[in-house]
């Protein structure tokens, strides 16, 4: 079979030009490289707020659901109880950890979209995803501060081989054949088939994408599996990524054809005869033993992490299709009530106004499935949009402003009377005259909205706004309004307590 390099006039340069062209044809991988850089920078930015990361996640419903699901995984279970909102996730796990958690989801989504429908691609994808889950467990056992950073490194560790299997399937098949027939590693087989190792491909892509050094470093195979590094350090991240990749490969190589149904070590644990013990050197137990000292994690804890990852792979996947809800959720009161409990708990812990505002807005946004929500706060002689989630947010915030000076519109009426308001139809004969032009000009898709004034010591200091778009017919039930009022009241208590 003709090797890849022999078909390219410019050798390695020609290979990377071709792979770049094929990536750009789909567009997702270049977008992924930007996401990796942006979220890595976010995790290092001390000025990046809970509101910033929350708004970014909430702009994507599918991403929101996946992040909340991961935030409720066993790794975070002992930190702060059930997590039902992105705002709470940010407060519990931290902005930097949440940034990497988002990035790990984005990585998986991008890889899934690009994966061709072939057995080889499915196998390599399964290895990468399982490696990420194994790493999440091992990182938790090692008690590192940002376990999701390790997960991102584990996923990116597979990038070189994924790019080859996705875009050069014939060459990948040849690499597999050479590896099997000559008992070579995939790296060595790739060198023979295409003239460069998978690590070299990964490093070149890391350079072209300008990836952070920690991530780029983890995409290389370590020179030794016994060199001990401090958990969370670049050396440790490289080590855990390599181990997880090998463990995932060992598990998937013993798949029975119906998914990850019979992991090798589970069969060993049920087979106590002497022959099984003699053969254990070829399996996961020896692999865990080999890396245990370097990772500073006991063998038993490593095996437990693998076991949990495989069990989770059987039961569910973060790649599940999640449909965007159509209309108000059927459990709106339950979601709002959960938010009331969360804000009450946050108050008891002394959480500041800004974080509780995030929590309240997000709860109302998700619980009522609003098109958008906005917090207007007094700023001098005007009320200005300061925080928003949903459609056109945060881009439209700077245009959402109205003067303190009274005008005969529903916003001023609500503030003057400290009255909660629901407008069911902005163009209806009973309400059209009271709708300010700045609202419909800035947000032309609004059909219905609520206003919840914020009053401190008899003085209006702002209001909460949530709307549904045109084409959506909804009503606000009495129990829903009561719960939203309670959320608003809890928010105001955070100001009074200061």
NORMOVEN-V950331 format. One record per residue. PSI is psi in radians with two decimals (NA if undefined). OMEGA is omega as a letter, one per 20 degrees, with the letter a starting at -180 (999 if undefined). NEAR is the number of other C-alpha atoms within 12 Angstrom. Layout:
# NORMOVEN-V950331
[[PSI:OMEGA:NEAR] [PSI:OMEGA:NEAR]]
This chain:
# NORMOVEN-V950331
[[2.39:r:16] [2.30:a:13] [2.81:a:25] [-0.80:a:33] [-0.62:a:25] [-0.31:r:18] [-0.04:a:18] [2.27:a:19] [-0.56:a:14] [0.39:r:14] [-2.29:a:18] [-0.69:r:23] [-0.71:r:18] [-0.63:r:18] [-0.83:a:30] [-0.52:r:33] [-0.71:a:19] [-0.75:a:24] [-0.62:r:31] [-0.73:r:25] [-0.75:a:16] [-0.60:r:21] [-0.73:a:29] [-0.45:r:19] [-0.62:r:15] [-0.56:r:21] [-0.32:a:18] [-0.66:a:24] [-0.75:r:34] [-0.67:r:28] [-0.62:r:21] [-0.75:a:33] [-0.66:r:32] [-0.70:r:23] [-0.73:r:30] [-0.83:a:38] [-0.82:a:29] [-0.81:a:26] [-0.53:r:36] [-0.70:r:34] [-0.67:r:23] [-0.75:a:28] [-0.41:r:31] [-0.09:a:22] [1.89:a:17] [-0.36:a:13] [-0.11:a:14] [2.22:a:24] [2.94:r:26] [-0.68:r:39] [-0.68:a:35] [-0.87:a:33] [-0.62:r:40] [-0.80:r:43] [-0.70:r:37] [-0.77:a:36] [-0.77:a:37] [-0.30:r:41] [-0.20:a:29] [1.85:a:26] [-0.80:a:28] [-0.75:r:24] [-0.73:r:33] [-0.84:a:36] [-0.70:a:31] [-0.68:r:35] [-0.76:r:40] [-0.68:r:32] [-0.79:r:30] [-0.64:r:37] [-0.35:r:41] [0.17:a:26] [2.98:a:29] [-0.51:a:24] [-0.57:a:33] [0.02:a:32] [-0.58:a:18] [-0.04:a:15] [-0.86:a:19] [0.51:r:24] [-2.90:a:20] [2.35:r:24] [2.08:a:34] [-0.14:r:36] [2.70:r:43] [-0.64:r:52] [-0.78:r:45] [-0.66:r:42] [-0.75:r:43] [-0.69:a:38] [-0.61:a:34] [-0.90:a:30] [-0.26:r:34] [2.64:a:33] [-0.74:a:38] [-0.76:r:34] [-0.69:r:35] [-0.62:r:45] [-0.77:r:44] [-0.55:r:42] [-0.77:r:49] [-0.76:a:45] [-0.68:r:40] [-0.67:r:42] [-0.77:r:42] [-0.69:r:37] [-0.85:a:40] [-0.78:a:40] [-0.78:a:30] [-0.76:r:29] [-0.68:a:38] [-0.72:a:29] [-0.64:a:23] [-0.27:a:29] [2.17:r:31] [2.80:a:23] [1.34:r:17] [2.71:a:18] [-0.71:a:17] [-0.76:a:29] [-0.73:r:30] [-0.69:r:24] [-0.82:a:32] [-0.61:r:38] [-0.76:r:39] [-0.70:r:39] [-0.80:a:43] [-0.80:a:44] [-0.74:r:45] [-0.66:r:46] [-0.69:r:45] [-0.75:r:49] [-0.66:r:50] [-0.75:r:48] [-0.69:r:55] [-0.73:r:46] [-0.78:a:37] [-0.71:r:48] [-0.66:r:43] [-0.70:r:35] [-0.52:a:31] [-0.12:r:33] [0.70:r:22] [2.69:a:27] [-0.63:a:25] [1.45:a:32] [-0.54:a:41] [-0.45:r:45] [-0.70:r:45] [-0.66:r:49] [-0.78:r:48] [-0.75:r:51] [-0.70:r:54] [-0.70:r:49] [-0.78:a:52] [-0.40:r:52] [-0.46:a:48] [0.02:a:52] [-0.76:a:43] [-0.88:a:37] [-0.58:r:43] [-0.70:r:40] [-0.69:r:36] [-0.84:a:43] [-0.53:r:35] [-0.79:a:35] [-0.26:r:34] [1.13:a:31] [-0.61:a:24] [-0.74:r:22] [-0.63:r:32] [-0.71:r:36] [-0.70:r:29] [-0.68:r:28] [-0.74:r:37] [-0.73:a:28] [-0.83:a:21] [-0.72:r:25] [-0.76:a:21] [-0.77:a:15] [-0.53:a:13] [0.10:a:15] [0.78:r:14] [2.72:r:19] [2.82:r:22] [-0.61:r:35] [-0.86:a:30] [-0.69:r:23] [-0.67:r:30] [-0.68:r:34] [-0.69:a:27] [-0.63:a:28] [-0.80:a:32] [0.03:r:36] [0.12:r:26] [2.71:a:30] [2.87:r:28] [-0.59:r:34] [-0.70:r:36] [-0.69:r:29] [-0.80:r:35] [-0.78:a:35] [-0.66:r:32] [-0.73:r:28] [-0.72:r:38] [-0.70:r:32] [-0.77:a:20] [-0.58:a:20] [-0.10:a:24] [0.86:a:24] [2.66:r:31] [2.60:a:32] [-0.69:a:24] [-0.77:a:31] [-0.78:r:41] [-0.72:a:40] [-0.66:a:33] [-0.23:a:42] [-0.12:r:42] [2.62:r:40] [2.41:r:36] [2.68:r:27] [-0.32:a:13] [2.59:r:21] [0.16:a:27] [-0.11:a:22] [2.03:a:20] [2.39:r:25] [2.73:r:25] [2.26:r:23] [2.25:a:30] [-0.24:r:34] [2.85:r:28] [-0.72:r:27] [-0.71:r:33] [-0.71:r:42] [-0.70:r:47] [-0.73:a:45] [-0.81:a:45] [-0.59:r:62] [-0.72:r:51] [-0.78:r:44] [-0.84:a:48] [-0.65:r:49] [-0.76:r:43] [-0.70:r:38] [-0.74:r:46] [-0.68:r:44] [-0.70:r:32] [-0.70:r:31] [-0.87:a:40] [-0.47:r:36] [-0.27:r:23] [0.37:r:24] [2.48:a:24] [0.05:r:13] [-0.16:r:13] [0.71:a:11] [-2.92:a:24] [1.37:a:32] [-0.44:a:23] [1.35:r:24] [2.55:a:35] [-0.81:a:34] [-0.45:r:35] [-0.66:r:27] [-0.65:a:23] [-0.72:a:23] [-0.49:a:19] [-0.06:a:13] [1.79:a:16] [0.16:a:15] [2.90:a:13] [-0.67:a:10] [-0.64:r:11] [-0.72:r:20] [-0.63:r:19] [-0.59:a:15] [-0.05:a:19] [-0.38:a:24] [-0.34:a:18] [-0.01:a:22] [-2.82:a:31] [-0.59:a:40] [-0.76:r:35] [-0.67:r:25] [-0.79:r:34] [-0.71:r:40] [-0.66:a:27] [-0.67:a:30] [-0.19:a:37] [-0.86:a:33] [-0.71:a:25] [-0.63:a:31] [-0.21:a:43] [0.68:r:32] [2.28:a:32] [2.63:a:21] [-0.76:a:25] [-0.68:r:22] [-0.64:r:27] [-0.79:r:38] [-0.64:r:36] [-0.68:r:27] [-0.71:r:35] [-0.80:a:44] [-0.81:a:34] [-0.73:a:29] [-0.72:r:36] [-0.73:r:38] [-0.72:r:23] [-0.62:r:26] [-0.57:r:30] [-0.78:a:20] [-0.57:a:14] [3.05:r:21] [2.46:r:25] [0.00:r:34] [0.06:r:27] [2.47:r:18] [2.27:r:16] [2.09:a:17] [2.50:r:13] [2.32:a:17] [2.56:r:18] [1.81:a:18] [-3.12:a:22] [2.38:a:28] [2.62:a:21] [-0.37:r:17] [0.62:a:18] [-0.77:a:29] [-0.64:r:27] [-0.71:r:22] [-0.76:r:30] [-0.72:r:37] [-0.68:r:28] [-0.67:r:30] [-0.65:r:43] [-0.78:r:35] [-0.72:a:26] [-0.72:r:39] [-0.65:r:43] [-0.73:r:26] [-0.69:r:21] [-0.70:r:31] [-0.75:a:30] [-0.49:a:16] [-0.03:r:17] [0.41:r:20] [2.46:a:28] [2.91:a:25] [-0.77:a:28] [-0.77:a:28] [-0.64:r:37] [-0.61:r:42] [-0.76:r:45] [-0.81:a:44] [-0.76:a:50] [-0.85:a:52] [-0.78:a:50] [-0.70:r:50] [-0.78:r:44] [-0.73:a:50] [-0.88:a:42] [-0.73:a:43] [-0.59:r:38] [-0.02:a:40] [0.80:r:39] [2.73:r:40] [-0.67:r:40] [2.80:r:40] [2.57:a:48] [2.46:r:47] [2.03:r:42] [2.25:r:36] [2.54:r:34] [2.33:r:27] [1.67:a:17] [-2.12:a:14] [0.45:a:16] [2.85:r:21] [2.15:a:32] [2.53:r:28] [2.10:a:31] [-0.44:a:33] [2.38:r:39] [2.61:r:42] [2.62:r:46] [-2.77:a:36] [2.29:r:31] [0.24:r:27] [2.43:j:31] [0.12:a:27] [-0.67:a:21] [-0.10:a:26] [-0.73:a:28] [-0.37:r:20] [-0.10:a:23] [1.63:a:32] [2.49:r:30] [2.58:a:31] [2.69:r:23] [-0.55:a:26] [2.28:a:17] [2.42:r:18] [2.68:a:19] [1.13:r:19] [2.94:a:26] [-0.52:r:35] [-0.85:r:42] [-0.62:r:30] [-0.75:r:25] [-0.76:a:30] [-0.77:a:34] [-0.60:a:26] [0.02:a:20] [0.84:a:25] [2.30:r:23] [2.39:a:33] [2.45:r:31] [2.08:r:32] [1.97:a:34] [-0.42:a:29] [1.89:a:28] [-0.34:a:31] [0.09:r:22] [2.69:a:14] [-0.49:a:12] [-0.30:a:13] [-0.36:a:22] [-0.72:a:21] [-0.37:a:18] [0.01:a:25] [2.10:a:33] [2.53:a:26] [-0.56:a:24] [-0.52:r:20] [-0.91:a:30] [-0.46:r:24] [-0.67:a:15] [-0.65:a:22] [1.32:a:33] [-0.20:a:22] [0.04:a:23] [2.32:r:34] [-0.74:a:32] [2.66:r:36] [2.84:r:42] [2.70:r:41] [2.26:r:36] [1.72:a:47] [2.61:r:41] [2.05:a:40] [2.25:a:30] [2.02:r:23] [0.73:r:12] [0.07:a:12] [2.22:r:16] [2.23:a:30] [-0.07:r:28] [-3.04:r:40] [2.70:r:45] [2.39:a:49] [2.41:r:46] [2.40:a:45] [2.77:r:44] [2.60:a:36] [2.95:r:30] [2.49:a:22] [-0.13:r:14] [2.16:r:21] [1.94:a:21] [2.80:r:26] [2.75:r:25] [2.05:r:31] [2.75:a:18] [-0.75:a:14] [-0.54:r:17] [-0.75:r:30] [-0.70:r:28] [-0.78:a:20] [-0.69:r:31] [-0.63:r:44] [-0.72:r:33] [-0.68:r:29] [-0.80:r:40] [-0.75:a:40] [-0.70:r:30] [-0.65:r:34] [-0.79:a:43] [-0.55:r:33] [-0.52:r:27] [-0.43:r:29] [-0.73:a:24] [-0.60:a:17] [-0.22:a:16] [NA:999:12]]
